[in-house]
Amino acid sequence: MSGSGKLLAWIAPHGNEFVAAIVGAAAVRARPPATQRCSTRPKAREWVEQEAAGVDLPVEWVDQAPRR
């Protein structure tokens, strides 16, 4: 997974919540993802989209955290 012009994002269930995570595609091996706990999957997705809009980068949704 390479490409510096996008964010990789995924959502994982965590008990009764969901953890949204994002990381720059070029930084997968360099840093841990930013995360946010949310009460629902749609709210988790909304958080990712707001963060991506804040840095003006497209999101590539992946099923799970990329290997570091």
C-alpha positions, 0 to 999 in steps of 0.5 A: 500500500503506497501513495502519499496522496491518500488516507487509509481508514478502517473501522473496528468493533470494540465492545459496544463501540466502534474505533475509527482509524486513519493513517496517511498511506505513505506513513503506514510504517512510520506512525500509528494511526489516529483513532477515535471511539464512536458509539455507532459505525456511521458516526465513526465513518463521519469522523474519518470523513471530517478528518480527511476533509480537514487535510483535503485528502481522499480516503481509501477504506480497508478492511483492517489495519495495514501491517506495520 
